[in-house]
Amino acid sequence: MNKAYEAMNVQSFGGLFMSCTQSIVSAVARGFDEFAAARAFSLEIEHLNAKSDAQLGALGLQREDIPRYVSERLITL
């Protein structure tokens, strides 16, 4: 093999390696973002479920409204 061909193969491999690495890092970052969003949703629901019906009523909520309310709040953040 000639040197130019070998250099081209190494360069192609380097670009492919970088592309794959960036894809993996992006996927991991998205996974962390999704985990954080799910955790925030869960914590907010737990917080509201811990309130009495009277406390929820003061917020204009009924217990069955909690998941919808939390979903709407987190979407607008």
C-alpha positions in Angstrom: 0.0 0.0 0.0 1.2 3.5 -0.7 1.5 6.1 2.0 -1.3 8.4 0.7 -3.8 5.5 0.8 -2.7 4.6 4.4 -3.0 8.2 5.5 -6.5 8.4 3.9 -7.7 5.3 5.7 -6.3 6.6 9.1 -8.1 10.0 8.5 -11.3 8.2 7.5 -11.1 6.1 10.6 -10.5 9.1 12.8 -13.5 10.9 11.4 -15.7 7.8 11.9 -14.4 7.4 15.4 -15.1 11.1 16.3 -18.6 10.8 14.7 -19.4 7.7 16.7 -18.0 9.2 19.9 -20.1 12.3 19.5 -23.2 10.2 18.9 -22.6 8.2 22.0 -22.0 11.3 24.1 -25.2 12.9 22.7 -27.2 9.8 23.5 -25.9 9.7 27.1 -26.6 13.5 27.5 -30.2 13.0 26.2 -30.6 10.0 28.6 -29.5 12.2 31.6 -31.9 15.0 30.5 -34.8 12.5 30.2 -33.9 11.0 33.6 -33.8 14.5 35.2 -37.2 15.4 33.7 -38.8 12.1 34.9 -37.3 12.7 38.4 -38.6 16.2 38.5 -42.1 14.9 37.5 -42.0 12.2 40.2 -40.8 14.6 42.9 -43.5 17.2 42.1 -46.2 14.5 42.2 -44.9 13.2 45.5 -44.9 16.7 46.9 -48.5 17.4 45.9 -49.7 14.0 46.9 -48.4 14.7 50.4 -50.7 17.6 50.8 -54.2 17.3 52.3 -57.3 17.6 50.2 -57.9 21.1 51.8 -54.4 22.2 50.8 -54.9 21.0 47.3 -58.2 22.8 47.1 -56.5 26.0 48.2 -54.3 25.6 45.0 -57.4 24.9 42.9 -56.6 21.2 42.5 -58.2 17.9 43.2 -56.1 14.9 43.8 -57.0 13.4 40.4 -55.7 16.6 38.7 -52.2 16.2 40.0 -50.6 14.3 37.1 -52.1 16.7 34.5 -51.2 19.8 36.5 -47.6 18.6 36.9 -47.3 17.7 33.3 -48.5 21.1 32.2 -46.2 22.9 34.6 -43.1 21.0 33.5 -43.8 21.5 29.9 -44.0 25.3 30.3 -40.7 25.5 32.2 
